[in-house]
Amino acid sequence: MFDLIFSLKACSYQKGEILCKEGDLTTSLFFLMRGEIEVSVKTGPLEFVTEKLFRGSIIDYRNFFQTTCSVVQYTFTKASIM
């Protein structure tokens, strides 16, 4: 566990940046240290926010272990560090 924790790398993102789009292959696991992310899904021409993620959230853990494509989009709504 010690090796895992100290091998993590922090990355900064700006408001409006997209972490992952619907259909993207998930290859990473993310831990939100600071900021906010909206999880949205598209239905035809409409896009709906289904959830907001905050500090402490783990992102894409289900898809990461199943090696499937994302079915939602993750968009930063505040400057964030992961």
Secondary structure in CASP SS format (residue, H / E / C, confidence):
PFRMAT SS
TARGET T0000
AUTHOR 0000-0000-0000
METHOD secondary structure of the structure
MODEL  1
M C 1.00
F H 1.00
D H 1.00
L H 1.00
I H 1.00
F H 1.00
S H 1.00
L C 1.00
K C 1.00
A C 1.00
C C 1.00
S E 1.00
Y E 1.00
Q C 1.00
K C 1.00
G C 1.00
E C 1.00
I E 1.00
L E 1.00
C E 1.00
K C 1.00
E C 1.00
G C 1.00
D C 1.00
L E 1.00
T C 1.00
T C 1.00
S C 1.00
L C 1.00
F E 1.00
F E 1.00
L C 1.00
M C 1.00
R E 1.00
G C 1.00
E C 1.00
I E 1.00
E E 1.00
V E 1.00
S E 1.00
V E 1.00
K E 1.00
T E 1.00
G C 1.00
P C 1.00
L E 1.00
E E 1.00
F E 1.00
V E 1.00
T E 1.00
E E 1.00
K E 1.00
L E 1.00
F C 1.00
R C 1.00
G C 1.00
S C 1.00
I E 1.00
I E 1.00
D C 1.00
Y H 1.00
R H 1.00
N H 1.00
F H 1.00
F H 1.00
Q H 1.00
T C 1.00
T C 1.00
C E 1.00
S C 1.00
V C 1.00
V C 1.00
Q E 1.00
Y E 1.00
T E 1.00
F E 1.00
T C 1.00
K C 1.00
A C 1.00
S E 1.00
I E 1.00
M C 1.00
END
